[in-house]
Structure formats: C-alpha cells, structure tokens
C-alpha cells in the first residue's frame, strides 16, 4: 500500500509497505539537479552530493561509513539532471538508525575546508576518468550537440574549469538556496509503517526554508541537424546518433519505450541482431531513451572499426527507416511488450527500486502510477501508434551525429544522416 503525507512546510513523505520483505530503502530526494545550473556553476549539485558524506557535527566520514556497515546496509547518493538522491537500504529493524544517519548527513554537513579541497581533487579525477571513457564522454558530447547552450547539454559532473572555480561559500549558499522544502521528497519502500516513518521524521526538517529553489530553465532549443567530430587516438571509432524524443509524462511514452526495446534495447533488438550478430561489425551496439519533464532524446551508440563505420551507420539508418515506414509485426510487438513488462516487474522486486519509483512518479507525474496502470499502458500500444511515434521522432532534420576516434579523412558529413 502506498501512502503520501505532505508536511506543513511542503515536504512530501511517501511510503510503500511491502510486508513480505525484510529490508527497507529510504531516500531523500531533491528535485533540483544539474539542469538548474549554468556554465560557471556546472557541477555544484554533484559536488554537494559528494561533500555530504564527509562529516557532520556528530559524525566524521569514518563514523558514517562504520555506522552503515554496522547495520549490514548500504548508503549512497547520485545526481541527475533533474534531481539528487541520498538513500540507504537496511534491515527494517534498523530504520530508526538509518533515518538518523541519513538526515544528519543531509541536514548538518560541515563542509570542512580541508575535506572540501580533497573532494575537489577526487571530482577532478572523476572528470578525467570520464573523459578517458569514449562511450561515456561521447554521450556528453552528443547531448551538448543536441541541447546546445541549454543546461541539459552540460555534463552532470561539471567541467574541470567550473569545478575548480566553486568556492566553499558558494557551495554552502547554493545548498541553502536549492535544498528547500518544496523540492524535497522523502520516499521509503519495504517493511515500513507510514505513521512510524512520520514519527521518525517529526521536526527534523523544520529549519529548512519553504518554497522551491529550482529556478525555471531556459526554453528548450529546437532539434536541428548536428554533426560533430572529436579526434582522439583510439583503436575504434565510436558513434553516437541522437534525435529528439518525448518527455517523461508524454501520453505516448509507452510507444516510445516499446520503440526503444525493438530498436536497440536488448540482445534481440534489431540493431544488435543486424549489426553485431549478422554482420559482426560491433561488440557494443544499443539504444536508450533520456527523458526529462519537458523534453527527451533517443540515442544510439556503437563502437566499430574505422573501415566499417559507414556500414554501421548505413544499417542503423536503414533500421530507422524500416521502423518509420513499415508496420512492426504483431509477433515482434507482442515480444517487445512482454520483455518490457517483465523488466519492469523484475526491477520492482527490490525495495530500492520501488523507493526510486515512488520519487520519480511524484517528480514527473505528481502522483503514484500503479503497476497495473503501467502494464495496461504497455498492452494498449498498437502498430499504428508505434508508427505515429516513429514518424514524430525519426525526422532526419533533427538528427545529431557525434563521432570519436581517428577521424582524419573519415569521409562522412551532415548529408549522410538522412532516412
């Protein structure tokens, strides 16, 4: 059973009691991520996420690590473009201790100057490691091409320049202005009693400022044809092809998910079968959806040899063309539906995934989306609806192609991205 309570200051507390499990996962979510930054402050949300584990007035960083280990649980955090999450997973009997630990980290960080500078060095190394990973860095370059100067095009972890320029005073002020009650959601899933949870949280967040700290983002740029080359001494050429897709809450989100499943979302997908299994042109080939509250993108990635790059691109465009112009067979559509439903149901067997679902439902829909409603939405997808979404998404005027590798004389250009 899912229960929601809005505290007097606007914080939303949502829990799902799952009596048959032994664990509980609890997260504190802030609906304020990297898209609410600008070029100069890019990476500050991620920096704060790191710093909250570096000690409070009551606990050192080592105390924090030892305490969660003593419960046999785990404690972590992550930053996205539209939210930050701090969460813990423990045995249900340890929920009071987990709440005390998690809220102490969230509410009372020291931002010790020495620890801050150590963590700045860690994040700079993280950025360099990210840039040394062609697959990850290429995705950042593609998003920069798609979104241009919009904050959605900035890397979540920031740049070396922006992270180096973030002062302690600014970081503290940014947390105070962005971690406001109206943007905070506490979610818990597992063996949890909602009233007990409210009792554990009682009064802890009273000092937080009310209202929302998420500044309105600038207008989403129109999707346009983009072509980018990033020359790097690599054994392979890495390809990332992207186009505009649908926001998280779009009425045709189920069609978009089915489309991605058929295109490149699994080992049985068209791109995997055609490019890897039949032709042996790539080890890694897949597609994914990146959806936000007001925009989205569909991205295809492949790593191949320089000599076979044109072949990989040709096959990819051919499969996009087929999806746009030819109806998917009933058998393929049904298989994609069952795969997607199975993946969703299996993911919900863990309390941490269900805790995340509660928060994301609240952020993007403002209410809980029952699993039965999601299954019905998937089952309702038709071949006609799929064609309609393909016609919307697969417009070659909107494709962005980003390449990375040894690209001198590669012989490809914007005109090669046509359906």
Phi, psi and omega per residue, in radians:
X1 nan 2.346 -3.140
X2 -1.771 2.280 -3.132
X3 -2.258 2.414 -3.119
X4 -2.228 2.373 3.060
X5 -2.313 2.367 3.046
X6 -1.811 2.072 3.140
X7 -1.234 2.896 -3.066
X8 -1.011 -0.555 -3.112
X9 -1.560 0.025 3.067
X10 1.824 -0.156 3.089
X11 -1.153 2.339 3.124
X12 -1.724 2.273 3.111
X13 -2.049 2.098 -3.063
X14 -2.267 2.290 3.126
X15 -2.358 2.692 3.044
X16 -2.251 2.020 3.132
X17 -1.455 2.142 3.100
X18 -2.127 1.560 -2.936
X19 -1.071 -0.465 -3.008
X20 -1.447 -0.107 -3.137
X21 -1.694 2.863 -3.132
X22 -1.786 -0.184 -3.051
X23 -1.870 2.931 2.959
X24 -2.460 2.388 3.051
X25 -1.969 2.316 -3.141
X26 -2.279 2.367 -3.128
X27 -2.321 2.530 2.973
X28 -1.897 2.049 -3.060
X29 -1.918 2.446 3.048
X30 -2.110 2.049 -3.105
X31 -1.383 1.118 -3.084
X32 -2.769 1.823 -3.060
X33 -2.155 -2.675 -3.024
X34 -1.190 -0.391 3.140
X35 -1.250 -0.178 3.110
X36 -1.666 0.144 3.096
X37 -1.732 3.085 2.974
X38 -2.175 -3.106 -3.044
X39 -1.029 -0.690 -3.086
X40 -1.271 -0.527 -3.092
X41 -1.839 0.124 -3.097
X42 -0.984 2.207 -3.138
X43 1.795 -0.068 -3.076
X44 -1.199 -0.649 3.121
X45 -1.096 -0.722 3.116
X46 -1.189 -0.670 3.108
X47 -1.075 -0.819 3.117
X48 -1.043 -0.737 3.109
X49 -0.948 -0.767 3.118
X50 -1.129 -0.776 -2.996
X51 -1.198 -0.437 -3.101
X52 -1.189 -0.183 3.101
X53 -1.731 0.111 -3.016
X54 -1.749 0.236 3.025
X55 2.149 2.583 3.086
X56 -2.228 -3.065 3.089
X57 -1.135 -0.465 -3.078
X58 -1.785 -0.341 -2.999
X59 -2.409 2.404 2.947
X60 -1.445 2.986 3.083
X61 -1.035 -0.664 3.116
X62 -1.185 -0.680 3.083
X63 -1.031 -0.745 -3.139
X64 -1.054 -0.817 -3.126
X65 -1.120 -0.774 -3.111
X66 -1.165 -0.620 -3.086
X67 -1.199 -0.771 3.129
X68 -1.187 -0.618 3.092
X69 -1.134 -0.626 -3.129
X70 -1.164 -0.320 3.076
X71 -1.634 -0.068 -3.085
X72 1.200 0.364 -3.108
X73 -1.907 -2.934 3.023
X74 -2.417 2.703 -3.049
X75 -2.340 2.291 -3.088
X76 -2.754 -3.117 3.125
X77 -2.759 2.800 3.039
X78 -2.671 2.684 3.135
X79 -2.040 2.371 3.067
X80 -2.113 -3.015 3.127
X81 -1.322 -0.401 -3.078
X82 -2.185 0.049 3.114
X83 -2.862 2.861 2.969
X84 -2.206 2.482 -3.140
X85 -2.300 2.339 2.999
X86 -2.048 2.191 -3.015
X87 -2.523 2.789 3.081
X88 -2.420 2.608 3.040
X89 -2.267 2.166 -3.083
X90 -2.499 2.974 2.937
X91 -1.101 2.548 -3.035
X92 -0.982 -0.564 -3.127
X93 -1.157 -0.339 -3.123
X94 -1.669 0.139 -3.091
X95 -0.979 -0.777 3.125
X96 -1.005 -0.733 3.119
X97 -1.172 -0.679 -3.137
X98 -1.143 -0.705 3.104
X99 -1.106 -0.763 3.135
X100 -1.067 -0.772 -3.135
X101 -1.157 -0.853 -3.057
X102 -1.140 -0.754 -3.124
X103 -1.245 -0.555 3.079
X104 -1.108 -0.784 3.102
X105 -1.068 -0.771 -3.041
X106 -1.233 -0.680 -2.988
X107 -1.686 -0.449 -2.948
X108 -2.215 0.751 3.130
X109 -1.209 2.524 -3.124
X110 -1.414 -0.536 -2.994
X111 0.902 0.809 3.123
X112 -0.977 2.228 -3.056
X113 -0.971 -0.707 -3.131
X114 -1.180 -0.770 3.117
X115 -1.140 -0.637 3.132
X116 -1.062 -0.776 -3.125
X117 -1.199 -0.619 3.048
X118 -1.070 -0.771 -3.086
X119 -1.251 -0.520 3.043
X120 -1.034 -0.752 3.117
X121 -1.096 -0.698 3.121
X122 -1.079 -0.774 -3.110
X123 -1.185 -0.659 3.076
X124 -1.083 -0.659 3.061
X125 -1.183 -0.638 3.097
X126 -1.085 -0.719 3.109
X127 -1.097 -0.766 -3.139
X128 -1.155 -0.685 3.084
X129 -1.100 -0.722 3.109
X130 -1.068 -0.745 -3.125
X131 -1.261 -0.341 3.064
X132 -1.442 -0.142 3.111
X133 -1.742 1.804 -3.051
X134 -0.973 -0.707 -3.087
X135 -1.100 -0.777 -3.130
X136 -1.254 -0.820 -3.070
X137 -1.169 -0.606 3.117
X138 -1.084 -0.674 3.108
X139 -1.096 -0.724 3.074
X140 -1.052 -0.758 3.136
X141 -1.116 -0.664 3.124
X142 -1.146 -0.798 3.122
X143 -1.079 -0.636 3.080
X144 -1.095 -0.674 3.124
X145 -1.200 -0.742 -3.105
X146 -1.185 -0.837 -2.975
X147 -1.656 -0.140 3.093
X148 0.977 -2.165 -3.060
X149 -1.510 0.014 3.111
X150 -1.224 2.567 3.141
X151 -1.002 -0.401 3.076
X152 -1.093 -0.354 3.132
X153 -1.507 -0.050 -3.126
X154 -1.547 2.563 3.076
X155 -1.195 2.481 -3.120
X156 -1.056 -0.653 -3.075
X157 -1.430 -0.100 -3.131
X158 1.485 -3.091 3.087
X159 -1.916 2.901 3.095
X160 -1.019 -0.697 -3.099
X161 -1.168 -0.812 -3.083
X162 -1.204 -0.736 -3.138
X163 -1.147 -0.679 3.120
X164 -1.105 -0.468 -3.068
X165 -1.626 0.024 -3.099
X166 -1.465 1.954 -3.132
X167 -1.451 2.819 3.109
X168 -1.073 -0.749 -3.142
X169 -1.060 -0.731 -3.126
X170 -1.180 -0.742 -3.126
X171 -1.054 -0.784 3.119
X172 -1.099 -0.749 -3.139
X173 -1.166 -0.639 -3.129
X174 -1.162 -0.743 3.107
X175 -1.069 -0.757 -3.115
X176 -1.099 -0.672 -3.090
X177 -1.408 -0.465 -3.059
X178 -1.748 -0.400 3.124
X179 -1.624 1.275 -3.098
X180 -1.871 2.703 -2.999
X181 -1.009 -0.657 -3.100
X182 -1.145 -0.302 -3.135
X183 -1.822 0.041 -3.039
X184 -1.784 2.330 3.100
X185 -2.251 2.210 3.038
X186 -1.828 2.121 3.135
X187 -2.160 2.552 3.101
X188 -2.508 2.457 3.119
X189 -2.485 2.464 -3.114
X190 2.310 -2.598 3.101
X191 -1.447 1.560 -3.043
X192 -2.482 2.371 3.054
X193 -1.708 2.211 -3.028
X194 -1.090 -0.747 -3.128
X195 -1.162 -0.649 3.079
X196 -1.111 -0.728 3.122
X197 -1.067 -0.782 3.114
X198 -1.059 -0.666 3.105
X199 -1.116 -0.690 3.130
X200 -1.174 -0.557 -3.102
X201 -1.545 -0.177 -3.005
X202 -0.945 2.102 3.060
X203 1.438 -0.239 -3.031
X204 -1.151 -0.592 -3.050
X205 -1.774 0.216 -3.033
X206 -1.107 -0.484 -3.077
X207 -1.394 -0.189 -3.099
X208 -1.228 2.497 3.071
X209 -1.160 2.551 3.123
X210 -1.449 3.088 3.123
X211 1.470 -2.924 -3.089
X212 -2.021 2.424 3.086
X213 -1.813 0.033 -3.107
X214 -1.445 1.792 3.122
X215 -1.152 2.525 -3.138
X216 -1.131 2.330 -3.121
X217 -1.350 2.727 3.072
X218 -1.205 2.903 -3.057
X219 -1.070 2.477 3.092
X220 -1.163 2.270 3.120
X221 -1.228 2.679 3.075
X222 -1.206 2.526 3.123
X223 -1.238 2.287 3.135
X224 -2.380 2.817 3.092
X225 -1.177 2.218 3.122
X226 -2.271 2.627 3.114
X227 -2.531 2.166 -3.095
X228 -2.378 2.507 3.097
X229 -2.133 2.336 3.076
X230 -2.224 1.803 -3.060
X231 -1.351 2.179 -3.103
X232 -2.628 2.459 -3.081
X233 -1.333 1.571 -3.121
X234 -2.229 2.736 3.103
X235 -1.235 -0.622 -3.130
X236 -1.902 2.884 2.899
X237 -1.780 2.288 -3.130
X238 -1.854 2.343 -3.055
X239 -2.088 2.346 3.017
X240 -2.354 2.104 -3.105
X241 -2.062 2.181 -3.090
X242 -2.361 2.757 3.074
X243 -2.630 2.923 3.132
X244 -1.155 2.489 3.095
X245 -2.288 -2.575 -2.963
X246 -1.938 2.624 3.036
X247 -1.148 2.920 -3.087
X248 -0.977 -0.753 -3.007
X249 -1.735 0.264 -3.117
X250 -1.061 2.456 -3.141
X251 -0.987 -0.460 -3.130
X252 -1.766 0.470 3.139
X253 -1.113 -0.533 3.129
X254 -1.213 -0.693 3.076
X255 -1.083 -0.697 3.137
X256 -1.131 -0.686 3.121
X257 -1.165 -0.720 3.076
X258 -1.106 -0.733 3.111
X259 -1.017 -0.825 -3.137
X260 -1.115 -0.668 3.111
X261 -1.064 -0.772 -3.135
X262 -1.219 -0.687 -3.046
X263 -1.254 -0.974 -3.042
X264 -2.752 0.423 -3.037
X265 -1.549 0.012 -3.088
X266 -2.849 3.133 3.131
X267 -1.195 -0.422 3.132
X268 -1.614 0.034 -3.098
X269 -1.177 2.829 -3.091
X270 -1.083 -0.797 -3.109
X271 -1.136 -0.749 3.140
X272 -1.098 -0.780 -3.106
X273 -1.194 -0.755 -3.078
X274 -1.301 -0.768 -3.006
X275 -1.518 -0.731 -3.126
X276 -1.585 -0.949 -2.988
X277 -1.282 -0.764 -3.088
X278 -1.451 -0.711 -3.026
X279 -1.853 -0.297 -3.139
X280 1.102 0.603 -3.031
X281 -1.611 -0.227 -3.086
X282 -2.701 2.555 2.998
X283 -1.452 -0.752 -3.105
X284 -2.001 2.129 3.102
X285 -2.635 2.160 -3.109
X286 -2.829 2.981 3.035
X287 -2.307 2.772 3.072
X288 -2.683 2.792 3.079
X289 -1.810 2.368 3.000
X290 -2.065 1.805 -3.027
X291 -1.988 2.429 -3.139
X292 -2.131 -3.100 -3.061
X293 -1.289 -0.294 -3.109
X294 -2.329 0.090 -3.074
X295 -2.855 3.054 3.105
X296 -2.917 2.962 3.069
X297 -2.576 2.654 3.008
X298 -1.986 2.272 -3.011
X299 -2.195 2.399 3.048
X300 -2.054 2.309 3.121
X301 -2.143 2.501 3.007
X302 -2.655 2.562 3.001
X303 -2.084 2.210 -3.050
X304 -2.591 3.120 3.090
X305 -1.372 2.732 3.114
X306 -1.015 -0.658 -3.078
X307 -1.213 -0.477 -3.071
X308 -1.857 0.135 -3.129
X309 -0.999 -0.819 -3.119
X310 -1.067 -0.650 3.128
X311 -1.146 -0.754 3.122
X312 -1.079 -0.765 3.139
X313 -1.141 -0.711 3.135
X314 -1.080 -0.787 -3.131
X315 -1.150 -0.714 3.122
X316 -1.043 -0.851 3.137
X317 -1.140 -0.617 3.095
X318 -1.083 -0.732 -3.132
X319 -1.223 -0.620 3.044
X320 -1.109 -0.722 3.137
X321 -1.106 -0.747 3.125
X322 -1.069 -0.771 -3.139
X323 -1.130 -0.592 -3.118
X324 -1.318 -0.572 -2.980
X325 -1.906 -0.257 -3.074
X326 -2.177 2.387 3.101
X327 -1.154 2.407 3.004
X328 -1.198 2.473 3.141
X329 -1.200 2.648 3.097
X330 -0.982 -0.607 -3.133
X331 -1.170 -0.781 -3.135
X332 -1.171 -0.676 3.120
X333 -1.122 -0.783 -3.125
X334 -1.125 -0.695 3.120
X335 -1.107 -0.700 3.127
X336 -1.150 -0.697 3.104
X337 -1.065 -0.831 -3.105
X338 -1.137 -0.659 3.103
X339 -1.107 -0.811 -3.118
X340 -1.130 -0.778 3.128
X341 -1.112 -0.728 3.126
X342 -1.086 -0.754 3.124
X343 -1.068 -0.721 -3.120
X344 -1.155 -0.838 -3.096
X345 -1.108 -0.766 3.139
X346 -1.102 -0.664 -3.138
X347 -1.126 -0.493 -3.087
X348 -1.475 0.124 3.049
X349 -1.408 -0.144 3.095
X350 -1.876 2.462 -3.088
X351 -1.165 -0.531 -3.127
X352 -1.210 -0.662 3.081
X353 -1.164 -0.643 3.126
X354 -1.240 -0.607 3.046
X355 -1.085 -0.739 3.114
X356 -1.138 -0.693 3.127
X357 -1.059 -0.718 3.119
X358 -1.012 -0.782 -3.088
X359 -1.222 -0.792 -3.099
X360 -1.183 -0.624 3.029
X361 -1.025 -0.756 -3.125
X362 -1.182 -0.717 -3.106
X363 -1.160 -0.767 -2.994
X364 -1.702 -0.399 -3.089
X365 -2.097 -0.330 -3.102
X366 1.350 0.120 -3.136
X367 -2.847 2.913 3.138
X368 -1.317 2.366 3.094
X369 -1.824 1.814 -3.100
X370 -1.055 2.575 -3.137
X371 -1.049 -0.580 3.125
X372 -1.113 -0.634 3.113
X373 -1.201 -0.671 3.116
X374 -1.160 -0.778 3.118
X375 -1.066 -0.723 3.130
X376 -1.133 -0.669 3.113
X377 -1.111 -0.697 3.104
X378 -1.174 -0.791 -3.128
X379 -1.091 -0.468 -3.081
X380 -1.393 -0.136 -3.133
X381 -1.159 2.322 3.129
X382 -2.038 2.873 3.094
X383 -1.111 -0.581 3.118
X384 -1.182 -0.747 3.110
X385 -1.125 -0.624 3.106
X386 -1.136 -0.740 3.091
X387 -1.078 -0.684 -3.130
X388 -1.107 -0.748 3.116
X389 -1.179 -0.709 3.091
X390 -1.051 -0.693 3.139
X391 -1.143 -0.594 3.118
X392 -1.267 -0.787 -3.015
X393 -1.428 -0.746 -3.015
X394 -1.546 1.305 3.069
X395 -1.985 1.979 -3.004
X396 -1.184 -0.142 3.026
X397 -1.293 -0.223 -3.030
X398 -1.961 0.010 -3.072
X399 -1.330 2.445 3.012
X400 -2.048 2.270 3.113
X401 -2.064 2.192 3.105
X402 -2.137 2.243 3.141
X403 -2.068 2.580 3.094
X404 -2.445 2.362 3.126
X405 2.535 -2.765 3.052
X406 -1.421 1.775 -2.895
X407 -1.978 0.058 -3.132
X408 -1.034 2.128 3.135
X409 1.192 0.533 -3.051
X410 -1.148 -0.486 3.043
X411 1.377 0.365 3.073
X412 -2.096 2.635 3.132
X413 -2.658 -3.084 -3.092
X414 -0.975 -0.580 -3.113
X415 -1.206 -0.212 3.111
X416 -1.441 -0.072 3.136
X417 -1.780 1.271 -3.120
X418 -2.380 2.422 3.087
X419 -1.564 nan nan
